[in-house]
Amino acid sequence: MKIMFLTLSLIFCAGTTRAQESLQTFENAPILTHDSTEQSGRAKLLVSSTIMGLAYYGWAIPEIGNFNNERASIGTYMLSSAGSFFIPFLLTKNQPVTQADASLFIHGQTRGIIHGMALAGIVQPHTEKDYFLAYGMAGSILEGTGAYLWSRSQNMSQAQTATISAYSDFGIGFGLALAHANGAMSEINERKTGLYTLGGSIVGITGGALIANSNSYTKGDALMLRASGQLGAFLPFAAMTMIRPKNRKNFSIASMVGGAGGILLGHHLAQKSDFSSSQGTYLNLGELAGALFGGGFGYILANTREKQRNYTMFGSMTGSLATYVLLTQHFIRNHKETSDTRKSGPDFSLFPGFIPGPGAYLPGVPAKPYPGFGALLQF
């Protein structure tokens, strides 16, 4: 375990050293793609990094190192959490950090945990939770740094980074669904699950980059696309929950078909009208609120357990779909020209990923993470 902890430390040092070297390369280049005085996204980047230190790095490092001493664990938590601010603060002191750079950094930093854990399942299946945490942390640091450097080198706009992020998350979702459809999850085959997850991510990122380079989306379009894809995947999933098919693979197959349809619809709407960032955020929030409202109303009306499931699912389907249709039609009718040069507002989005299994908290229980969903709010 000490060897693994040392390895993680070397990865962390290598990641920060690589970031410093890359930043120096940009600094010495004769032509910069960014304005060297542009640091509008630096605060957002530092907030994300600090929160990640408090929420993940701080407690993951003592777990990875198997610290049995409470004083050492608490002290390490504080030091690593502090480092999650000071290290990027010093590295970006004289470097340009646009809103787009910060957004892609946040995406890489958060999704890097998922990709790292997926890689752990491939390299070391049926392993202890320490390895999942270590790979997740290494993935977060390296992918966040790489995403920032990628955005900076390509002079990406907020629309481009939002597009790449959306398709990247779709790739993770489709990868997990394919793993479930092929029985990788029922067999607890972590290697297959990891391969499908990473494969889906690579396809999603590649497709998102190609579409982003065409400059056919605004940032709001990318957020609207998220809402469309999520709704497309949710509706058949909810329907399957009501039908209760014997073959559980039907859930993932139906969600993949519906999700693909939602993405195609979102792409069509993006070509038809330019959505603003605020409108894209309203769609994601409204879709979630509509599902909760309809589901809550159905739950109250039901008087048996069987009816509770069906009424709740039907209400959620109806509420989310109605909200999506009403808002998109309203935004299209009241279309106005949008621009990525405006000040960035808050963005809300959901994304697929992994949640810790019982083994993260209970000794003697399998530590493998389980598929789940997360929510991200950016300012």
Secondary structure, DSSP 8 states (H G I E B T S, - for coil): -HHHHHHHHHHHHHHHHHHHHHHHHHHHSSS-SS-TT--TTHHHHHHHHHHHIIIIIHHHHHHHTT---HHHHHHHHHHHHHHHHHHHHHHTTTS---HHHHHHHHHHHHHHHHHHHHHHHHHSTT--HHHHHHHHHHHHHHHHHHHHHHHHHTT--HHHHHHHHHHHHHHHHHHHHHHHHTTTTTTT-HHHHHHHHHHHHHHHHHHHHHHHHTT---HHHHHHHHHHHHHHHHHHHHHHHHH--SSTHHHHHHHHHHHHHHHHHHHHHHHH----HHHHHHHHHHHHHHHHHHHHHHHHH--SHHHHHHHHHHHHHHHHHHHHHHHHHHHHHT-----TTS----EEEEEEEEE--GGGTSTTS----EEEEEEEEE-
